[in-house]
Amino acid sequence: MPISEKMYVWGERARYIPEEAGVYALYNKDRSLIYLGGSTNLQKTFTNYLETNFSEDPRKRETKYYIRDFTPNWKERLRDLLNEYNKEYGELPKLNISPEQPKKEPTSEWGFYFYQDVGKPLFEAAFNLEEFWEKVKKIPVASLEFHQRRGDFARWIRDVFKETELAERIDRIYKIGEDLRSELLNARHDPEIAECPQCGTQTGPVKTWKMAGRPSKTGERLQLTIGFYKCNNCKKTFRNVIKKQKIKSPS
Protein backbone atom coordinates (compact mmCIF):
# COMPACT_ATOMS: atom_id res chain seq x y z
CA MET A 1 0.00 0.00 0.00
CA PRO A 2 1.69 3.24 -1.10
CA ILE A 3 -0.01 5.44 1.53
CA SER A 4 -0.10 3.99 5.01
CA GLU A 5 -3.43 5.40 6.11
CA LYS A 6 -7.01 4.18 6.57
CA MET A 7 -8.98 3.24 3.45
CA TYR A 8 -12.35 4.98 3.03
CA VAL A 9 -15.38 4.25 0.86
CA TRP A 10 -15.68 6.79 -1.96
CA GLY A 11 -18.83 8.92 -1.64
CA GLU A 12 -20.33 12.18 -0.45
CA ARG A 13 -18.41 12.10 2.83
CA ALA A 14 -15.22 12.68 0.86
CA ARG A 15 -16.17 16.35 0.36
CA TYR A 16 -15.93 17.02 4.10
CA ILE A 17 -12.26 16.24 4.59
CA PRO A 18 -10.08 19.16 5.79
CA GLU A 19 -9.02 21.88 3.34
CA GLU A 20 -5.39 20.86 3.46
CA ALA A 21 -2.69 19.92 0.98
CA GLY A 22 -1.90 16.25 0.57
CA VAL A 23 -1.72 13.14 -1.58
CA TYR A 24 -4.36 10.52 -2.29
CA ALA A 25 -4.79 7.09 -3.84
CA LEU A 26 -7.91 5.85 -5.67
CA TYR A 27 -8.92 2.17 -5.72
CA ASN A 28 -11.44 0.17 -7.74
CA LYS A 29 -14.00 -2.34 -6.43
CA ASP A 30 -11.27 -4.97 -6.11
CA ARG A 31 -9.24 -2.55 -3.96
CA SER A 32 -6.58 -2.38 -6.65
CA LEU A 33 -4.74 0.92 -6.86
CA ILE A 34 -5.70 2.80 -10.04
CA TYR A 35 -4.46 6.35 -9.45
CA LEU A 36 -2.08 8.40 -7.31
CA GLY A 37 -2.67 12.14 -7.09
CA GLY A 38 -2.02 15.23 -5.02
CA SER A 39 -3.46 18.69 -4.44
CA THR A 40 -2.97 21.92 -2.52
CA ASN A 41 -6.54 21.47 -1.23
CA LEU A 42 -7.84 17.90 -1.04
CA GLN A 43 -11.34 19.01 -0.09
CA LYS A 44 -11.58 21.16 -3.23
CA THR A 45 -10.25 18.32 -5.40
CA PHE A 46 -12.62 15.72 -3.97
CA THR A 47 -15.60 18.07 -4.15
CA ASN A 48 -14.86 18.71 -7.81
CA TYR A 49 -14.65 14.95 -8.46
CA LEU A 50 -18.04 14.46 -6.80
CA GLU A 51 -19.80 17.38 -8.46
CA THR A 52 -18.55 16.53 -11.96
CA ASN A 53 -18.49 12.73 -11.59
CA PHE A 54 -14.85 12.73 -12.69
CA SER A 55 -15.71 14.49 -15.96
CA GLU A 56 -12.06 15.56 -16.40
CA ASP A 57 -11.06 11.89 -16.46
CA PRO A 58 -14.03 9.51 -16.85
CA ARG A 59 -11.76 6.53 -16.29
CA LYS A 60 -11.71 7.43 -12.59
CA ARG A 61 -15.41 6.62 -12.32
CA GLU A 62 -14.46 3.10 -11.32
CA THR A 63 -13.24 4.54 -8.00
CA LYS A 64 -14.83 2.78 -5.00
CA TYR A 65 -12.28 3.48 -2.25
CA TYR A 66 -9.65 6.05 -1.44
CA ILE A 67 -6.79 6.80 0.95
CA ARG A 68 -5.50 10.27 1.72
CA ASP A 69 -2.53 11.68 3.59
CA PHE A 70 -2.13 15.37 4.45
CA THR A 71 1.26 16.95 3.85
CA PRO A 72 2.33 20.46 2.77
CA ASN A 73 5.07 18.89 0.63
CA TRP A 74 2.56 16.98 -1.48
CA LYS A 75 4.46 17.36 -4.77
CA GLU A 76 7.58 15.70 -3.40
CA ARG A 77 5.50 13.06 -1.61
CA LEU A 78 3.58 12.26 -4.80
CA ARG A 79 6.79 12.00 -6.81
CA ASP A 80 8.21 9.56 -4.26
CA LEU A 81 5.02 7.47 -4.28
CA LEU A 82 5.01 7.21 -8.06
CA ASN A 83 8.70 6.29 -8.10
CA GLU A 84 8.17 3.61 -5.45
CA TYR A 85 5.22 2.14 -7.32
CA ASN A 86 7.10 2.17 -10.62
CA LYS A 87 10.11 0.52 -9.03
CA GLU A 88 7.98 -2.27 -7.54
CA TYR A 89 5.64 -2.95 -10.49
CA GLY A 90 7.65 -1.72 -13.46
CA GLU A 91 4.98 0.82 -14.48
CA LEU A 92 2.79 3.58 -13.07
CA PRO A 93 -0.77 3.05 -11.79
CA LYS A 94 -2.97 2.60 -14.85
CA LEU A 95 -4.73 5.97 -14.59
CA ASN A 96 -1.42 7.81 -14.16
CA ILE A 97 -0.59 6.64 -17.68
CA SER A 98 -1.89 8.83 -20.51
CA PRO A 99 -4.59 7.25 -22.65
CA GLU A 100 -3.54 6.11 -26.08
CA GLN A 101 -4.60 9.06 -28.20
CA PRO A 102 -2.92 11.93 -30.06
CA LYS A 103 -1.52 14.46 -27.61
CA LYS A 104 -3.03 17.54 -29.23
CA GLU A 105 -6.30 16.03 -30.41
CA PRO A 106 -8.22 14.50 -27.48
CA THR A 107 -11.48 12.73 -28.21
CA SER A 108 -14.83 14.23 -27.19
CA GLU A 109 -14.47 12.39 -23.88
CA TRP A 110 -11.41 14.56 -23.15
CA GLY A 111 -12.73 17.88 -24.45
CA PHE A 112 -13.17 20.94 -22.25
CA TYR A 113 -16.84 21.83 -21.84
CA PHE A 114 -17.58 25.37 -20.72
CA TYR A 115 -20.16 26.08 -18.02
CA GLN A 116 -21.66 29.29 -16.66
CA ASP A 117 -22.10 27.63 -13.27
CA VAL A 118 -22.75 24.17 -11.85
CA GLY A 119 -25.51 22.62 -13.95
CA LYS A 120 -25.50 25.51 -16.45
CA PRO A 121 -23.64 24.42 -19.61
CA LEU A 122 -22.85 26.93 -22.36
CA PHE A 123 -22.82 24.21 -25.02
CA GLU A 124 -19.34 25.36 -26.03
CA ALA A 125 -16.38 22.97 -26.06
CA ALA A 126 -12.71 22.80 -27.07
CA PHE A 127 -10.92 19.62 -28.13
CA ASN A 128 -7.38 20.96 -28.52
CA LEU A 129 -5.42 23.94 -27.26
CA GLU A 130 -5.90 25.99 -30.41
CA GLU A 131 -9.68 25.69 -30.05
CA PHE A 132 -9.40 26.37 -26.33
CA TRP A 133 -7.68 29.75 -26.81
CA GLU A 134 -10.23 30.74 -29.44
CA LYS A 135 -13.03 29.94 -27.00
CA VAL A 136 -11.33 31.91 -24.22
CA LYS A 137 -11.42 34.99 -26.49
CA LYS A 138 -15.24 34.95 -26.73
CA ILE A 139 -16.64 32.92 -23.79
CA PRO A 140 -18.56 35.11 -21.27
CA VAL A 141 -16.39 36.36 -18.42
CA ALA A 142 -18.68 34.71 -15.86
CA SER A 143 -17.77 31.32 -17.33
CA LEU A 144 -14.05 32.10 -17.25
CA GLU A 145 -14.32 33.15 -13.61
CA PHE A 146 -16.30 30.03 -12.72
CA HIS A 147 -13.75 27.64 -14.21
CA GLN A 148 -10.71 29.58 -12.98
CA ARG A 149 -11.99 29.57 -9.36
CA ARG A 150 -12.27 25.79 -9.55
CA GLY A 151 -8.89 25.30 -11.22
CA ASP A 152 -10.57 23.62 -14.22
CA PHE A 153 -8.39 25.23 -16.93
CA ALA A 154 -5.06 24.33 -15.35
CA ARG A 155 -6.26 20.80 -14.50
CA TRP A 156 -7.42 20.08 -18.07
CA ILE A 157 -4.20 21.40 -19.62
CA ARG A 158 -2.08 19.46 -17.14
CA ASP A 159 -3.98 16.17 -17.30
CA VAL A 160 -4.78 15.98 -21.01
CA PHE A 161 -1.83 17.71 -22.66
CA LYS A 162 0.81 17.31 -19.91
CA GLU A 163 1.68 21.01 -20.29
CA THR A 164 2.70 21.42 -16.65
CA GLU A 165 4.45 24.79 -16.96
CA LEU A 166 1.50 26.31 -18.81
CA ALA A 167 -0.87 24.86 -16.21
CA GLU A 168 1.18 26.37 -13.40
CA ARG A 169 1.13 29.80 -15.04
CA ILE A 170 -2.65 29.60 -15.29
CA ASP A 171 -2.88 28.42 -11.68
CA ARG A 172 -1.18 31.63 -10.57
CA ILE A 173 -3.79 33.91 -12.18
CA TYR A 174 -6.10 35.61 -9.66
CA LYS A 175 -7.70 38.30 -11.85
CA ILE A 176 -11.42 38.72 -12.54
CA GLY A 177 -13.43 40.23 -15.38
CA GLU A 178 -11.72 41.12 -18.64
CA ASP A 179 -8.38 41.19 -16.82
CA LEU A 180 -8.79 37.47 -16.29
CA ARG A 181 -9.39 36.92 -20.01
CA SER A 182 -6.25 38.92 -20.86
CA GLU A 183 -4.12 37.08 -18.32
CA LEU A 184 -5.31 33.69 -19.58
CA LEU A 185 -4.41 34.60 -23.15
CA ASN A 186 -1.05 36.00 -22.06
CA ALA A 187 -0.29 32.76 -20.23
CA ARG A 188 0.10 31.01 -23.59
CA HIS A 189 3.64 32.35 -23.77
CA ASP A 190 6.27 32.00 -21.03
CA PRO A 191 7.14 35.65 -20.32
CA GLU A 192 10.63 34.73 -19.12
CA ILE A 193 11.69 33.18 -22.44
CA ALA A 194 13.44 35.68 -24.73
CA GLU A 195 15.17 35.54 -28.10
CA CYS A 196 18.85 36.27 -28.27
CA PRO A 197 19.25 39.55 -30.25
CA GLN A 198 22.34 38.16 -31.96
CA CYS A 199 21.39 34.64 -33.07
CA GLY A 200 17.66 34.36 -32.27
CA THR A 201 17.99 31.38 -29.92
CA GLN A 202 15.31 31.24 -27.21
CA THR A 203 16.66 31.11 -23.68
CA GLY A 204 15.63 31.66 -20.07
CA PRO A 205 17.06 34.23 -17.64
CA VAL A 206 20.11 33.59 -15.49
CA LYS A 207 18.63 35.90 -12.86
CA THR A 208 15.79 38.39 -12.47
CA TRP A 209 15.20 41.52 -10.40
CA LYS A 210 12.58 44.25 -9.94
CA MET A 211 12.88 48.00 -10.44
CA ALA A 212 10.21 50.57 -9.63
CA GLY A 213 9.97 54.14 -10.94
CA ARG A 214 8.80 57.30 -9.24
CA PRO A 215 5.21 57.43 -7.97
CA SER A 216 2.59 59.20 -10.08
CA LYS A 217 0.04 61.69 -8.78
CA THR A 218 -2.26 58.78 -7.95
CA GLY A 219 0.44 57.13 -5.85
CA GLU A 220 1.11 54.32 -8.31
CA ARG A 221 4.54 53.31 -9.55
CA LEU A 222 5.52 51.31 -12.63
CA GLN A 223 7.46 48.23 -11.58
CA LEU A 224 9.57 46.33 -14.09
CA THR A 225 10.73 42.75 -13.75
CA ILE A 226 14.02 42.51 -15.65
CA GLY A 227 15.90 39.39 -16.66
CA PHE A 228 19.61 38.92 -17.32
CA TYR A 229 20.23 36.37 -20.05
CA LYS A 230 23.18 34.44 -21.46
CA CYS A 231 22.50 32.77 -24.80
CA ASN A 232 23.14 29.02 -24.73
CA ASN A 233 24.17 29.14 -28.39
CA CYS A 234 26.36 32.18 -29.06
CA LYS A 235 27.02 33.08 -25.38
CA LYS A 236 25.90 36.70 -25.84
CA THR A 237 24.58 38.35 -22.68
CA PHE A 238 21.59 40.69 -22.76
CA ARG A 239 18.72 42.06 -20.68
CA ASN A 240 14.99 41.87 -21.28
CA VAL A 241 11.92 43.34 -19.59
CA ILE A 242 9.84 40.33 -18.50
CA LYS A 243 6.91 42.07 -16.88
CA LYS A 244 5.45 45.53 -16.34
CA GLN A 245 2.93 46.23 -13.60
CA LYS A 246 1.57 49.16 -11.64
CA ILE A 247 2.01 48.98 -7.89
CA LYS A 248 0.86 51.16 -5.02
CA SER A 249 3.53 53.20 -3.32
CA PRO A 250 3.99 52.33 0.36
CA SER A 251 2.08 54.73 2.58
N, C-alpha and C positions, 0 to 999 in steps of 0.2 A: 504494500500500500504506500503510495508516494507521499501522502499527507497523513501523519499519525494523529488523526482527530476522529471524533464520532461521525458516523455516517447517518445522514438524515434523508427522509423521504421527500422527494421533490414535490412542491405544491405551494399553495398560497402563503404558508407560514414563512417561506423563504424570503418574502419581501420585508419581513420585520427584523432581520438581522441588523446589527449595528452598522452605522454609516462609517465604516473604517476601511482602510486599504488592506488588501490581502490577496491570497491565492485560493483557487478552488479546483475541485476535480468533479467531473460529471460521470455518472455510471448508468448503464442500461439496466434492463430488467433482470439480467443475469449477474448483475453487480460487477460487470467488466468495465474497466476504465475506458472511456471513449474520448475524453477531452480534459486538458489542463489549461487553466486560464488564470488571469489576474486582473486587478482593477484598483484604482485609487479609492473607489467607493463601492464595496460589494453590494450594499443595499440597492444602490442605483442600478447596478448591472443586473441583479436578480429581478428587480422590479420591471426593468425593460424586457427581460426574457419572458416574464409572465404576461405582461400586457400585450406583447407582440407575438407570443407563442413562437419564439425563436425565429422570427421572420428574416433576420439577418443571416441565419444559417439553419435552414429547415432540417438539416441532418441531426441537429441537437434535440429534435422533438422526441427522440427515443430515450431521453433522459428520464430516469425513474428515481435516482438517488444522487446525493451530492455530499461532498466533504468540503469544509472551508477552514482556512487558517488565517488569522489576522496578523499582518506584519507591515510596517511602513516601507520595508525594503522588498516590496512584492516583485519588482522586476528581476532583481537578483535571485530571489527565491524561486520564481517561475523558471528562470533559465537553468538553475541547478536541478529542479525537478525534471525538466525536459531532458537534460543531459543524462541524469540518472536512469530515466526510463529508456532512453535510446541505447544507453550502454548495456542495460539488462536484456532488452528485447530486440535490439538491432534496428529499431524504427521508432517513430513517434506515435503517440496515441492516434487512432485513425482519423479523428476529427481535427487534429492539429496538422494533418497533411492536406494540402490544397486539393480540391477536386480536379479531376482530369478534364480540363477545358481550357480554351485559349485565355491567356492572361488578361488581354484587353477587351475580350468580347464575352462577358458572362452571359449565361442563358437567362431567360425571364425569371427563373427561380432566384437568380442572384442580382437582379436589377434593383435600383434604388427607387422606391415609390414615395412620392412626396405627399405629406399630409398637412392640413391646416391645424389639426389638433387630434387627439386620440379619437378614433372613430370617424374622422372627417377627411377622407381622401380627396386629393385634388385631381385624381385621374391623370397625373403626369408622372412619367418614369424615365430613368436613364439607365442604359445598359452598358455604357463604357464611359471613360472619363471625359472624352470629347463631348458627348451628349450631356453629361452631368454639368459641365461648365456652362453650356448653352442654356440649360434649365435654370441654373443659378442666376443668370442674367435677367430672367423674366419672371421667375416664381415670386408670388407675393411675399413681402418681407415677413409677414406673420408666420408663414411656413418655414422660412429660413431660421427665424428665431426659435420656433418650436423644435426643429431638428437639432439646432446647435446646442440648445440647453440640455438636450438628452445625450449629446455626443454621437448622434447618428451618422453625421458626415464622416467624421474621423474614423469611426468604427468600420463603416462600409469600405472606405478606401484602404484601411489597414488589412481587413480580413479578406477582401476579394482581390485586391490588386497588390497587396504586400508592399504598398508605398508607405513605409513607416515614417520616414522623415516628413513627407507631405502631411500625413495624418497628425503628427505631433505639432506641426505649424498650425493646423486647423484647430487642434485642441487648445491652443494658447490664445485663441481669439475670444474676446469678451465684449465685443461691440454689439449694438442693437441698431435697428432701423437700416437705412441705406448704408451706414458705415459698416455694418456687418456684411452686406453684399459686397462692398468694395474690398474689405479685408479678405473675404473668402476668395475672390477672384485674384487678389494680389498673392495669395498663398500658393498659387500655382508655381511660382518661381521662387527659388531660394534666394532671398535678398543678399546673402553673404557671398554668393558665387559671383565672380567678376571675370571679365575677359582681359587678358594681358594686352596692354596697348601696343606692344611690340610684335607679338606673334599670334595673338588671338586665342591662346589656350585658356580654358576656363580653370579657375583655381579658387580655393578658399583662403580666408585671411589667416595670417600667422598670429595676429593679435588684433583686438578691437578696443576702442575707447570712446568716451562721450565728451562732447564740447557743447557748451551752451552760450548763446549770445546775450546781449543786453536786453533787459526787460522792456516791453512796449508800454504804451500808456495804459493798457488793460492789465498789465502785470504778468503777461505771458512772455516766455522766452522760447526761441527756436533752439532745440537741442539736436545735434547731429551725432549719429553713431558712425564712426570712421574706422575703416579696416586698413591694416598694413599687410600687403601681399608680397609674396615672392613666387614668381612663376616657376612651376615645376619643369617647364620645358627649356626656356631660354635664360632662366635665373634672374630676369629683370625684376626689380622691386618697384612697387607703386602703391598709391593710396586710392581709396574709393569710398565715397559716402554710401553707407549701407542703408541708413534710415534717417528720416527727418520727422520730428514731432514737436508739437507745441506743448510746453510744460508751464505750470504755474510757478512763479517765483516764490521762494519761501517768505512767509510773512514775518 
